[in-house]
């Protein structure tokens, strides 16, 4: 079952957070396969090379994954580790999510020395690179100034706590994984501040025809997290949007029920829908797609080209 004479080549981005996430995958693999050698290979992505340009300009969703996927397709690596929220709504042909790991906290958090989102003085500057977060902040605090914020997680936190910004909104999962819980001023609740589809989940991508490696990854796959994430990605596919579109989705699935929350805004951020539905776990993907259709109709939007 082991590939390459007992060595698994694992591709990852080179940021401190990406490496920490990959360490977690290696740790789990070694728990199941003590004799497996994991060779971690850093692959530079477009999003990592350009930390200044707005995501809307340089391509949005996929810019942190494309080069990893090319290395995977060409056989340079055996698997690629991603934050699921960075993946396009449809994976490239021949690629497959071989494992979705147990999820970290999916919420967004506010980092600030000034106060919570409701306590920030009017005119305070809040940094984010996400149109979803821009739309949600404007909905709750239209008196704040939103500015584009790029860079690694440590850079974004520093700008929000040492200046020039008053605050930044980032994913809780990254802060938690880095062990920086003390930097968080406020966790933003999902019902009001809907996360990005797949936020907080790690995915291990593999070639579809690489059955040995797919078998190797099977023990890492967390079924409940995967079901939630796949329903969120079903919502994203139904809307047809990428990460520059103001889209949010979150599913919470237990043995008895699923609660799905979706968010969609118009491109000009002037209109927004947020809705939750409770259903049987087996029906959550269907309900997610139906919700997307209702929101598109309510906002008078056409399905955008899928990415």
Backbone torsions as a table, in degrees:
resi	resn	phi	psi	omega
1	UNK	NA	-31.3	-178.0
2	UNK	-69.3	135.3	177.8
3	UNK	-83.7	162.6	168.6
4	UNK	46.1	51.5	178.4
5	UNK	56.1	39.3	175.0
6	UNK	90.1	11.4	179.6
7	UNK	-117.8	128.0	176.3
8	UNK	-105.5	120.5	-179.8
9	UNK	-88.8	115.5	-172.8
10	UNK	-110.8	119.1	178.5
11	UNK	-91.0	142.2	179.6
12	UNK	-153.0	158.6	167.4
13	UNK	-68.3	166.1	-173.3
14	UNK	-98.0	0.9	-179.2
15	UNK	-68.3	159.2	179.8
16	UNK	-59.0	-39.2	179.5
17	UNK	-67.8	-44.6	179.6
18	UNK	-61.0	-40.3	178.9
19	UNK	-67.4	-37.0	177.2
20	UNK	-64.1	-41.6	178.6
21	UNK	-64.5	-39.9	179.1
22	UNK	-68.0	-35.1	174.8
23	UNK	-57.9	-37.2	179.4
24	UNK	-65.8	-41.3	177.8
25	UNK	-63.2	-44.0	179.1
26	UNK	-61.7	-42.6	179.5
27	UNK	-58.8	-45.1	179.9
28	UNK	-67.0	-41.4	178.1
29	UNK	-60.8	-42.7	-178.5
30	UNK	-70.0	-26.7	174.1
31	UNK	-64.4	-39.2	-178.5
32	UNK	-85.8	-31.2	-175.0
33	UNK	-133.8	82.2	-177.1
34	UNK	-60.0	-24.3	-177.6
35	UNK	-91.2	-1.1	-179.1
36	UNK	-81.0	132.3	174.0
37	UNK	-95.8	127.6	179.4
38	UNK	-107.1	119.2	179.9
39	UNK	-104.5	102.9	-177.4
40	UNK	-84.1	124.6	-178.6
41	UNK	-120.1	123.3	179.9
42	UNK	-82.1	129.1	178.2
43	UNK	-117.5	124.8	180.0
44	UNK	-76.5	130.4	178.2
45	UNK	-110.8	162.1	-179.4
46	UNK	-59.1	-39.1	-179.6
47	UNK	-66.4	-30.5	178.4
48	UNK	-79.7	-33.3	-178.6
49	UNK	-72.2	-33.7	-179.8
50	UNK	-114.2	100.9	-177.6
51	UNK	-99.5	6.1	-175.6
52	UNK	-109.4	-42.0	-174.8
53	UNK	-69.3	142.8	178.5
54	UNK	-58.8	142.2	177.6
55	UNK	-59.3	-30.0	179.2
56	UNK	-64.2	-29.2	-177.3
57	UNK	-86.2	-42.5	-173.7
58	UNK	-90.0	1.9	167.8
59	UNK	130.8	-12.9	175.6
60	UNK	67.2	-137.2	-172.2
61	UNK	-62.5	136.6	-179.4
62	UNK	103.6	-18.0	-176.1
63	UNK	-71.3	-16.7	176.1
64	UNK	-99.5	5.9	-175.2
65	UNK	-128.9	-25.4	-168.8
66	UNK	-57.6	-48.3	-177.6
67	UNK	-65.9	-35.9	175.1
68	UNK	-62.8	-41.5	180.0
69	UNK	-68.1	-35.7	175.7
70	UNK	-64.9	-41.6	177.8
71	UNK	-64.5	-34.7	178.5
72	UNK	-69.5	-46.1	-179.5
73	UNK	-63.3	-37.7	-177.6
74	UNK	-78.2	-10.5	179.8
75	UNK	89.8	7.7	178.5
76	UNK	-68.8	-31.5	177.3
77	UNK	-130.9	162.7	-179.4
78	UNK	-95.7	-33.1	178.2
79	UNK	-143.0	160.0	175.2
80	UNK	-129.8	135.7	179.3
81	UNK	-99.2	128.2	-178.0
82	UNK	-131.2	153.3	155.3
83	UNK	-75.1	124.3	-173.4
84	UNK	-58.6	-31.6	-178.8
85	UNK	-65.5	-15.6	179.1
86	UNK	-86.3	-7.7	-176.3
87	UNK	-86.0	147.2	174.5
88	UNK	-67.0	160.5	-175.9
89	UNK	-65.5	-24.5	173.5
90	UNK	-123.2	127.7	177.3
91	UNK	-72.9	154.0	176.3
92	UNK	-58.5	150.7	178.8
93	UNK	-54.1	136.8	177.5
94	UNK	88.1	-3.7	179.4
95	UNK	-111.4	154.8	-169.9
96	UNK	-149.4	143.0	173.2
97	UNK	-82.0	101.6	-175.8
98	UNK	-75.4	-24.1	177.8
99	UNK	-155.6	138.2	168.5
100	UNK	-117.1	120.1	-173.6
101	UNK	-81.6	163.9	176.6
102	UNK	-53.9	138.0	-169.7
103	UNK	-81.2	142.8	167.5
104	UNK	-81.2	-178.9	177.0
105	UNK	-57.0	120.7	-176.5
106	UNK	-82.6	-5.4	-172.7
107	UNK	-74.1	163.5	166.6
108	UNK	-87.6	156.1	176.5
109	UNK	-131.5	155.2	174.2
110	UNK	-101.4	128.7	174.5
111	UNK	-110.1	124.1	-175.4
112	UNK	-169.4	149.8	169.4
113	UNK	-98.5	-0.4	-172.8
114	UNK	-95.5	-42.2	-178.8
115	UNK	164.9	-175.7	175.4
116	UNK	-73.7	176.0	-179.0
117	UNK	-59.4	-39.4	-179.9
118	UNK	-76.9	-21.2	-177.5
119	UNK	-90.1	-16.2	-177.8
120	UNK	-59.2	132.9	178.1
121	UNK	-63.1	150.1	176.3
122	UNK	-54.3	138.1	-179.9
123	UNK	88.0	-3.9	177.9
124	UNK	-61.9	147.9	-179.2
125	UNK	-96.1	128.4	-179.9
126	UNK	-120.3	127.3	-178.0
127	UNK	-99.1	138.8	173.2
128	UNK	-164.9	152.2	175.7
129	UNK	-104.9	4.9	-173.3
130	UNK	-105.4	126.3	175.8
131	UNK	-66.0	-30.6	175.5
132	UNK	-60.6	-46.8	-179.7
133	UNK	-67.2	-37.4	176.7
134	UNK	-58.8	-47.9	-178.5
135	UNK	-61.5	-42.2	-177.3
136	UNK	-70.7	-37.5	176.8
137	UNK	-66.0	-44.7	-179.5
138	UNK	-61.5	-35.1	179.0
139	UNK	-65.1	-39.8	-174.8
140	UNK	-90.9	-37.6	-177.7
141	UNK	-136.9	76.4	-178.5
142	UNK	-65.9	-10.7	-178.6
143	UNK	-87.8	-0.6	179.7
144	UNK	-90.6	156.0	176.2
145	UNK	-97.4	123.1	-179.6
146	UNK	-101.4	131.5	179.3
147	UNK	-128.3	147.6	-178.9
148	UNK	-68.7	135.2	-176.6
149	UNK	-133.2	113.6	176.7
150	UNK	-114.0	176.0	176.8
151	UNK	113.1	168.6	177.4
152	UNK	-66.3	166.3	-172.9
153	UNK	-60.8	-36.9	-179.9
154	UNK	-67.4	-36.1	177.4
155	UNK	-65.3	-44.7	-178.7
156	UNK	-64.6	-41.3	178.4
157	UNK	-65.0	-42.3	-179.5
158	UNK	-61.6	-42.6	-179.1
159	UNK	-64.9	-29.7	-178.5
160	UNK	-83.7	-22.9	-177.1
161	UNK	-106.1	-23.6	-179.2
162	UNK	-114.6	-4.6	-177.7
163	UNK	100.4	159.6	12.4
164	UNK	-85.4	-2.2	-176.4
165	UNK	-89.6	159.6	173.7
166	UNK	-90.3	-23.9	-177.5
167	UNK	-164.9	163.6	172.8
168	UNK	-143.6	150.9	175.5
169	UNK	-114.2	123.6	-178.0
170	UNK	-139.0	173.2	-178.8
171	UNK	-76.2	134.7	178.0
172	UNK	-59.8	-37.5	-172.8
173	UNK	-57.3	-44.1	-178.9
174	UNK	-64.7	-42.1	179.5
175	UNK	-64.1	-43.2	179.5
176	UNK	-63.5	-44.8	-177.1
177	UNK	-64.8	-29.3	177.5
178	UNK	-82.7	-6.2	179.9
179	UNK	77.0	25.3	-175.5
180	UNK	-106.8	42.3	-177.4
181	UNK	-57.3	-31.0	-177.2
182	UNK	-70.4	-11.9	179.4
183	UNK	-81.5	-12.4	-173.6
184	UNK	-83.7	125.9	174.7
185	UNK	-89.5	-35.1	-174.7
186	UNK	-156.8	133.6	167.8
187	UNK	-87.7	130.5	-177.6
188	UNK	-94.7	123.4	-170.4
189	UNK	-71.6	143.8	-170.7
190	UNK	-62.7	-37.0	-177.7
191	UNK	-63.2	-28.6	-179.8
192	UNK	-104.3	-25.6	-175.4
193	UNK	-132.2	80.2	-170.3
194	UNK	-69.7	128.2	-178.5
195	UNK	-69.2	170.8	172.8
196	UNK	-70.9	149.9	175.8
197	UNK	-55.9	127.9	178.2
198	UNK	83.6	1.1	-174.8
199	UNK	-61.7	135.2	178.8
200	UNK	91.2	-9.8	-177.2
201	UNK	-103.5	142.4	173.6
202	UNK	-102.2	136.5	177.3
203	UNK	-119.9	141.1	176.2
204	UNK	-112.1	111.6	-175.4
205	UNK	-92.2	144.3	-175.2
206	UNK	-145.1	158.9	173.5
207	UNK	-68.6	137.7	-175.1
208	UNK	-60.3	-34.0	-176.4
209	UNK	-89.8	2.8	-179.8
210	UNK	-90.1	77.9	-171.4
211	UNK	-67.8	-32.7	179.0
212	UNK	-62.2	-46.4	-179.1
213	UNK	-70.4	-36.9	176.6
214	UNK	-60.3	-39.7	177.1
215	UNK	-66.2	-38.1	179.1
216	UNK	-61.9	-37.3	-176.4
217	UNK	-80.3	-16.7	-171.9
218	UNK	-52.3	-42.2	-178.7
219	UNK	-66.5	-16.9	-179.5
220	UNK	-84.8	-13.6	-173.3
221	UNK	-75.7	125.1	-179.0
222	UNK	-104.0	109.4	-167.2
223	UNK	-61.7	-45.9	-176.9
224	UNK	-66.5	-42.7	176.7
225	UNK	-61.6	-43.5	-179.1
226	UNK	-61.0	-41.3	179.9
227	UNK	-63.4	-41.5	178.5
228	UNK	-65.2	-47.7	-178.0
229	UNK	-63.5	-41.4	-179.4
230	UNK	-66.0	-32.6	176.3
231	UNK	-69.3	-36.9	176.7
232	UNK	-65.6	-39.0	178.2
233	UNK	-72.1	-27.7	174.3
234	UNK	-65.4	-40.3	176.0
235	UNK	-61.5	-45.4	179.6
236	UNK	-61.1	-43.1	178.9
237	UNK	-65.0	-39.5	-178.5
238	UNK	-66.1	-35.9	175.8
239	UNK	-74.9	-34.5	179.5
240	UNK	81.3	28.7	-174.6
241	UNK	-109.5	163.1	173.3
242	UNK	-108.9	-172.5	-172.7
243	UNK	-74.7	-12.0	173.9
244	UNK	-81.3	-11.9	175.6
245	UNK	-83.2	144.9	-179.9
246	UNK	-77.8	85.2	-175.4
247	UNK	-130.0	135.7	174.0
248	UNK	-134.9	151.5	177.9
249	UNK	-160.0	138.7	176.9
250	UNK	-150.0	136.3	176.6
251	UNK	-123.6	137.3	171.8
252	UNK	-119.3	118.9	-173.5
253	UNK	-120.3	127.1	172.5
254	UNK	-116.6	-176.6	-179.9
255	UNK	-63.5	-29.6	-172.1
256	UNK	-102.4	-28.0	-175.6
257	UNK	-154.6	162.9	174.1
258	UNK	-124.1	137.7	174.2
259	UNK	-116.6	117.5	-178.6
260	UNK	-113.3	130.7	178.0
261	UNK	-121.2	128.8	179.3
262	UNK	-124.2	155.2	178.8
263	UNK	-142.9	135.8	176.7
264	UNK	-145.7	135.5	177.3
265	UNK	-126.7	158.4	175.0
266	UNK	-72.4	161.5	-176.5
267	UNK	-61.2	-31.9	179.4
268	UNK	-84.3	0.8	176.7
269	UNK	65.5	17.9	-177.5
270	UNK	-87.0	-22.4	179.7
271	UNK	-130.6	148.7	-177.9
272	UNK	-150.6	146.0	171.1
273	UNK	-119.0	134.6	168.3
274	UNK	-130.8	129.5	-174.9
275	UNK	-146.8	147.8	173.9
276	UNK	-127.0	148.8	177.7
277	UNK	-140.2	143.0	176.1
278	UNK	-110.5	133.4	-175.7
279	UNK	-153.1	177.5	173.6
280	UNK	-68.7	142.8	-179.3
281	UNK	-53.3	-35.2	-177.6
282	UNK	-68.5	-17.4	-174.5
283	UNK	-105.0	5.4	-168.9
284	UNK	-66.9	-36.7	178.8
285	UNK	-65.9	-39.6	178.2
286	UNK	-62.9	-45.8	-178.9
287	UNK	-65.8	-34.8	177.8
288	UNK	-63.6	-43.9	179.2
289	UNK	-66.1	-39.4	178.1
290	UNK	-64.6	-39.8	178.6
291	UNK	-62.2	-42.2	178.4
292	UNK	-59.3	-42.9	179.5
293	UNK	-63.3	-41.5	179.1
294	UNK	-63.1	-42.2	-178.3
295	UNK	-68.0	-41.2	176.8
296	UNK	-59.4	-40.4	180.0
297	UNK	-68.8	-43.7	-178.2
298	UNK	-64.5	-37.0	-179.1
299	UNK	-90.6	1.3	-179.9
300	UNK	56.3	47.7	-179.7
301	UNK	-111.0	146.6	172.1
302	UNK	-88.5	154.9	175.5
303	UNK	-63.8	127.7	-177.5
304	UNK	-81.1	157.5	177.7
305	UNK	-56.8	132.4	-179.6
306	UNK	-70.6	143.0	178.9
307	UNK	-128.1	NA	NA
